[in-house]
Amino acid sequence: MVLAAATAVVYLVFWMLERRSQPPSSDLPRGPVGPDDDDDFLRELDRRRRHDS
């Protein structure tokens, strides 16, 4: 039982250290953005739709 708890603690420590060394996901380059994922595109589309109506 003590061995299992110690193993879990060691695993969590190394997991946290590994996560710290990785850059935040927001800094990673994103792939191509589709029009439905692009906030600027959707904002402009909504503006045009409101203007034409």
NORJOCOR-V596488 format. One record per pair of residues at least 24 apart in sequence whose ideal C-beta (glycine too) atoms are under 10 Angstrom apart, sorted by the first residue. I is the first residue (numbers start at 1). GAP is how many residues later the second one is. D is the distance in whole Angstrom. If there is no record, write none. Layout:
I:GAP:D + I:GAP:D
//
This chain:
none
//
